[in-house]
Amino acid sequence: MLVTGGAGFIGSHLVERLLERGDRVFVLDSFNKFYDPSVKRHNVKAHLSHSAYKLIEGDLRCDADLDRVFSEAKFDVVVHLAAMAGVRPSMEDPTLYMDINLVGTQKLIDRILANGSPRLVFGSSSSVYGERSGESFSEDDRVDNPLSPYAASKAAGELLCYAAHHTRGLQVMSLRFFTVFGPRQRPDLAIHKFCKLIDSGKPIDVFGDGSSKRDYTYVSDIVSGIEKSMEVPFSGYEIVNLGRSEPVVLMDMIQLIEKYLGKKAQIVHKPFQTGDMPYTFANISKAEKLLGYKANYSFEQGIKNFVEWFVAQKQAV
């Protein structure tokens, strides 16, 4: 099977799971400079010596790189996690986001269709839902009011997948991930960034009054959902939420980091930022029914695991 973005946060955890269960895994990753590429190099270091692992460094938008990938094997499943990520950075360079997340995705779909049409598992995002209030987010909700170019690119990516299913019969499972966290989390994401700043005694910026909520989901649960999506029988095209269905208040998240770091945060309140979603809440009834999905990790256990990993990484340097 092929995993695009397999050197990243979620991708490297997925690859680890697949290798443990005995799969042959090919990874395509560009190691771009969105954040320090050495972080991704470290993510894949343990995989490189595995006989069932093959890393191909390349760009989804490059025909030659895709030629190399699809000349390696006939894939039964392609898990597409490669993307330009992040709401706020997408506002600075929306063209780049559209180029990688849309052009790159379409080029990948074209190659899949030309090489036996294996199942595609597409990594989408809860950001497609836009601004909501107190209700949970359901896969049947409208997603035509994105708050950022990143969100727009993910919603459009789902449409590209559906078009390939409708016109060419491609099997696609689009998974909407809800605020994934855990060891190896990207350094620009809130939990990792806050942990580093609190640990070093530096202030953290809290945008708004701290009452925003996120449906934080531990990475191992997300990987389990992806794994099930690779194998479950289904109609041919589905969109499925993967979350924990228990939103957490921002200030409660900070307090848990303080608890497990044993240090207090210096908080600086700033105005709420354009593009940010004040609230996310996954309805996971479809995932439970279709995939047999269950979120096994509590938020507190996930934070504890993350802080332990963070401290161990710091001590290893």
N, C-alpha and C positions, 0 to 999 in steps of 0.2 A: 504494500500500500504506500501511498504518497501523502506526506504531510507538508503543506506549504507553511512557512513561518515556524518550522519545527525546532528552531533554535531559541525561540522567544519564550516568554513566561508560560503561557498555557501550552504551547506546542511542545516544549521540552518535557513537561510533565506527562503529556499524552504519549510522547515517544517512549519515555521511560516505562510507562504502563504496557505499551504494545510490545516492547522488547522483553519485558518480564513474562508476558504470556506466550512468547515464542514466535511472534510475527516477524516477517522481513519488512524493514521500514526504510523507505527513501525519504530524504528531507531536502526541500528546496528552501533556501534562505539567502537573503541579499546582504545580511549583516550591515544594514545601512546605519547612518550616523544620527538617527532620531534620538538615541541615547548611546552611551559608550558601548561600542561593539564588543569590547572585552567582556562585558557582562554576558552577552550571548555566547562568546567563546567558552566562557566558564560553564555555561549551561550544558554545552554539548561535549565537554571534555571527557566525561565518563562514557559517553556513547561511542566515541571514535574508535575504540579498540574492539567494539562488539562486532562479531562476524556477520550479524544480520542487519547491520546499519550502514547506510551509505549517505554521505552528505554531499550535496551539490550546491555550490555557491553560485547564485544567479538571480536574475530579475525577472519577475513575471511578464514584464513588458517586452522582454528581449526574445525574439524568435529563436535565436541560436541557443540560448539557455534552455528554452522549453524543448527544443530538439534534443538536447543532451539528456534532459530528464526523461522524456518519453521514449528514448532509445534504450533506456536501461531495463525496462520491464513492462509487462502488461499489468496495470494496476486494477485490482478489483474494487478498491475504494480510494477516493481522494478526499482528504480532509483539508479544507482551504481556510487557513488561519492567517496567512500573510496579509498584511494591510498596514496602511498608515493609520495609527491610532491616536486618540486624544481629541477631546472637544476643543479645548482652547487653542492648541497649536493649529488646528484645522482652519481657524479664522485668519491666521497669518499667511497661509499659503493654500487656499482652497483648490487651486488648479492642480497642485501636486497630489492632493488627496483624491481628486477625481481621476487623475491619470493612473495612479497606482490601484486605487480601490475599484474603479470601474473598467478602465482599459485593461488593466492587469487581470481582473476577474474574467472579462470576456475572452481574452486570449487563452486563459486557462480552460474555460468552458469549450472553446473551439478545439483545443487539443484533446480534451476528454472525449468529445463527440467523434473526433477523427481516429480515436484509438480504442474503440470497443465500448464506449459509453458506460464506464463503471459508475457506481454510486458516488454522488458528490455530497459531502457534508460541509455546509457553508457556515462559517462563523460570523453571525450577525451580532446585533447589540440591542440592549434595552433602550439605547438613546433614540431609536426610531420612533418611540411612543410620544416624544415631545412632552409638553407640560401637562400634568394631570394633578388631581387633588387627592382625595382619600380612597378612591376605589383601586382595586387591584387591576393590573394590566393584563388583558386577555389577547390571545392571538387574533381574535376577530375584530379588535379595535382598529379604527382608522389610524394610519401612520403617515398622513400627508401634511403634517405641520412640524417638520424637523427644526430644532433650535440651533443647529450648527451645520457647517459643511460636512463634518464627519458623520453626523446622523443622517444627513441627506444621502451620503455615499453608501451607507449601509442599507438604507431603505431601497435605493436604486439597485444595489447589488442583489437584493432579494428578487427584484423585478427581472433582472437579467437571468437569474436562475429559473424563475417561473417561465419566462419566454422559451428557454432551452427545453424545459420539460414539456411545455404545450406544443412546441413546433417539432421537437426531435425526440421526445419521449425520455429525456434524461431524468433519472431518479435523483431527487434533491431533497435533503433534509436541511432546512435553514434553522439554525439554533440561535435564539436571542439570549446572549449571556447577560446576566445581571451582576455588575460590579464585582468582578472576580478578584480575590485576594489570597495571599498565602506566600510561602517561601518562593523566592525568585521573582516576586512581583516587580514590575517595572519601577525604576527609581523615581519617575515623575508622578506616580499615583499617590493619592493622599495618605494611605496608611504607611507606606514605605517612607514617603517624604516627612510626614509628621514624626515617625519613629526616629529617623535620623536627626532631625532638628531637636527634638526633645532630649534625646540621648546626649547631644553635644551642647545642651544648654542654650540653644538659640530659639528666638521666638518663632511661633507658627502663625500663619495668616489664616483666619477663619472668615470666609466670605458669607456675609449675612449674620444673623443672630445665633447661629449654631443649631437651629431647630430643623434644618433640612434632614431628610431621611433617605437612606439608600438600602436596597435589598442586597446586602453584602453576601457573596456566595464563595465558599471555600473551594480552592482550585481542584482538590481531589473529587469533590462532588461534580464539578463541571466536567472533569475528565471522564467520570463514570457515565455522565449523560452523553458525551460524545461517543464513547465506546459502545453504548447501547444503540445509538443512532446509526452506527456503522453496520449493524447486523439485523435489526428488527424488521420484519415484514411490514410494508406500508403501501399506501395507494400509489405512490410515485412522486408526490410533492407534498411536503408538510412544513409548516412553521411551528416551532415549539419553543416555549420559554424554558430556560434553565436558571432557576434562582433558588432562594431559600424560603421565600414567601413570608419573611419576618423583617420588615424594614427596621433599621437601627438609626436612632437620632445621632447626628454628628458629634454632639458633646459627649454622648455615652461612649462613642467609639474612642474619643480622645482619652476619656477616663480609664478605659480598659488598657490602652497603651501605657498610660501612666502607671497603672497597677502592676503590669508585668515587667516594665522597665525599672520600676522603683524610683521614678523621677517625675517631677511636676512640669507641666507645660506652661510656657509663657505665651499667652494668647493675645494676638492683635486682631481686633475685629475690623473688617473692611467691607465695602459695599458688595452686595451679591453680584456675581459676574454674568454678563450676557453669554448665553449658550448653555449655562449649567442647568441641569434639571433639579428642581427643588425636592423631588420626591420620586422614588421608584418602588414598585411593589409587584412582584411576579405572581400571577395566577399560574400555578404549576399543575393544575388538575389534568391538563392534556398530557404533560410529560409523565405524570404518574400512570395514566391509563395507557398511553401508547408505548412508552418506553419502560415502564416499571421503575421510573426514576424516583429517587428519594434523596433529600438533602440530609446527610448523616452527621455533618459537623455543625455544632452550635457556633454562633459568632464568637463567643468567648474562647472556646477551644481553638478556633482558627487564629484569633489574635495571639493567644498563648504560643501556638506553634510558630507563628510568624516572628514574634519577638525572640523566641529561642533561636530560630534560624538567623535572625539579624545579628544577635550577639555573637553567635558562633562564627559567622562570616567576618565580623569585625576583628575577632580574636585571631582568626586565621591569617589575616593580612600581615 
